[in-house]
Amino acid sequence: MRFLCWCSAALVLTACGGAHRAAAKDPFADNTSAPLAVQDGGVYASSSWATIRIISFAGVDGSRVPAYVVVPRASGRHPAVLFLHGSGGTRRDLIFEAALLAKRGAVTMTISQPNDVLTYRPLIVNARRALDVLDARSDVDPKRIGVVGFSLGAQTAAILVGDDPRPKDAGIIGGRGTDVALYWIRRTHADLFFQAGTHDAVVPHAQLVALEQAAPGHPRVRWYDAPHAVTAPIRRDQLAWQAAELGLR
């Protein structure tokens, strides 16, 4: 299979060099001295409480990562949350969720990830560089950064929070328990909230459960009468949890 949601044994070895070697060398390391080269494409939309700006930044191997940043009107330093779409998606997929959280006072970002890749590395490096962009903003509190991922984005989030210590929390919606995701989520110190549908026809139930059970501590887990989707109840509960975790109103 071409996409990471159907992770094969060969993909696992390519992505992390084998579990026994992953601890010795970070397979998702990037050149942190490489310029982010953020480009601002102007305003996409605005309201009385926030502005959505079109941006892009330097991603893995010289690529460009398209993104939206939703910035609250209120001054000061805010928590920040990165939203990661599922397979076949774009930065538009979770912009509604990002805007709703920005209304509560967070700087939020959605990014477009490559959809036809053979390893997790491009996804994780791009996500880490997105965190770099948020971390560098003067209106972001670097101690209050969260991540929300759906489907392939949930796998990305699970790996990201095991590899990068910056996220305080991660919302993992409909995430598949691939070998790589299981390996890395066991190493996270972030607070976790797993959400999944009991009628998910895309990710097998056993895979959903495996990812939840691999997480350390006592993560929050909630099942919904839902398919493989970010439904209104899932959205409501995730945003409320993020607000509580990051000290939003």
N, C-alpha and C positions, 0 to 999 in steps of 0.2 A: 504494500500500500504506500501511497505517496505522502499521505498526511500524517502528522505526528499523533493524531488521535488514535491511529492504528499502529502504535509503536511496536516495532519488531525487535527481536533480540539483536539484530545487527545494528539497529538504530540506537539501542541502549548502549552498546559498546562504543559506537561512534560518538555519542553525545557525552559520555562521561568517562571514557577510557577504561570502563570496567569499574565496578564498585570498589574493588580493593585498591585502585589507584586514585580514585576521586579525592580522597582525603589528602593525598600528597601534593596534588596539583589541581588548582581550580580550573576546570574545563571551560568556565564562563568568564575567565579573567579578560579584561580589556585594557587597552592603553589609557590609563586615567589622565595622562598628560595631553592626549589628543584633544584639540579644540572641539567644543560642542557645536560651534558655528550655528547658533540659533538664528533663524530668520523669521521675522514677523511679517505675516502676510496681511495684516489688518484685521478689522472687526468682522466677525461672521454674523453675530447677533448681539443685541444688548437689551437690557431691561433696567428697571429702577433699582435692582438689587445686584446685578452682575453683568459682566461682559464676556462674551466668548470670542477669543482671538484665534486666528489661524496662524499656526507656527510650523516650523520643521526644524530638525536638528540632525547633526551627523550621527549616523548609526553604525552598525557593524560593517567592517571592511569597506568603508568609504561610501556606504549607502546613505540615503536621506530618509528620515522618518517623519511622515506627516503627522500632525497632532493638532488637537484643540486644547486650549487652556481656558478654563472658566474662572474668572477673577471676581471675587466679591467687591462691591462698591466700598464697603467699610474699610477704613484704614487700619494699619497695624499688621502684626504677624499672625498668620493663620495656619491651622493644620493643612495638610495636603494629602490628596488621595489620587493614586494612579489607577485607571480603569483599563482592563485588558480584554479585548473581544475574543470571540470564539473563532474556529476554523472557517475561512471564507469571508470573514468580516472586515470591517474598516473602523476608523476612528468615529464614525457616525453611530455605530451600533449602541454604545452605552452613553451617548451624549446626554440623553434625557436624565439618566441616573446621576451623571456628573453635574448637571445643572441643578437638580434638586438638592444635592449635597452642598453645592456652592451657595444655594439660597440659605443654608444653615450656617454658612460662614467659612467653608473650606475652599482653598484653591484646588481645583481638580483638573486632571488631564486625561484625555483619551488619545491613544496612538493607533496608527495603522501598522499592523505587523505583516510580514510576508506570509503568504498562505500556502506556498508550495515549497516546503523546506524538508531536508532530510535529517537534520539534527535540531536539538533544542537551542543550540548556541546562538543563532541569530535572534531568536525570540528573547532569550535571557539577557544577552548583551544590550539589545535595544531597550529592554525594560530597565536595566541598570542605568543606562545613559539617560533615560527619562527621569529616573530618580535624581541623577546628577543635575538635570535641568531644574527640577523642582527645588532641590537642595540649594542651588545657587541663587534662587530668587530672594530678594530682600523682604518680600511679604510672606515668606514661608517659615514656619517654625520647624527646623530640621529634627526636633525631638518628637514631633507629632506627625508622622507620615504613615499612611495606610495604603493598602492595595486591595482592589476588587477584581476578580477574574471569573469569566464564564467559559465553561467547556475547555477548549484548548487554552484559553486565557487563564482558566483555573489551574490547569497543569503548570502553566508558566508561573503563576503566582506561588504555587506550592514549592516549586524549585527555587524561585527568587528569594523567598523568605528563609530558605535553608542556607542559601549561599551569601546573601547580603544582609548585614545586621541592621540596616536602617529602618525598614518597616516595623512599626510598633504592632500592627495588626494586619490580618489578611482575611478577606471574605472570599470563600472558595465555593463557587456555584456550579454544580454539575461537573465536577472534576473527575477525570479518569485516573485510576491508580496504576499508572505505568511503573515499571521498575525504577526509572529515573526519578519520577515524582515521589515515589515512596522513599527512595534513598535520601533525597534532600529534605523532605518535610520532617523527617525524623530529627533533623539537626536544627530546626528553627527554635527561636526564643520568642517569636511573635505570638500574640493572642490570635486565635483562629475561630472562625465561624463557618461551618460547613452547611450548605443548603443543597437539597436535591429533590427531584420529583419522583414519586412512587410509580409514575407511568413513563419514566424516561426510556425511550426506545432507541436512543443513540448510544448511551453509555450503559453497559450491563450493570445491574444492581450490585453484583459482587465487586466490581471495580470501584463503584462509588463508596461502598463500605470499606474496602481495603484502604483507600486514601484517608478516610476518617480515622480508622483504627491505627494507622501508622503514626498519626500525629502525637507528639508528646503531651504530657499533662492531661488536662480535662477540657478539651475544646468544646465549644458550643456546637451542637448538631441539631438540625431541624429538617424533618421531611415534610413534603407538601403533596397534596393531591394535584399533581401537575406533570406536564411532559418535560422534555428537555428544553427549557425556556426560562427567561427571567420574567416571571409572572408578577402581577401587581402585589400579591402578598409577599413574595420573595423580595421584591424591590423594597417594599415598606419595611420589612424586618431588617434587611441588610443596611439600609440607610440609617435606621434608628440605632442599630448596633454601632455603626461607624461613628455616629454623632456622640454616643455615650463613651466609646473608646477614646475619642480624640478631644473630648471636652467641648463639643459644639452645643449650641442652644437647641 
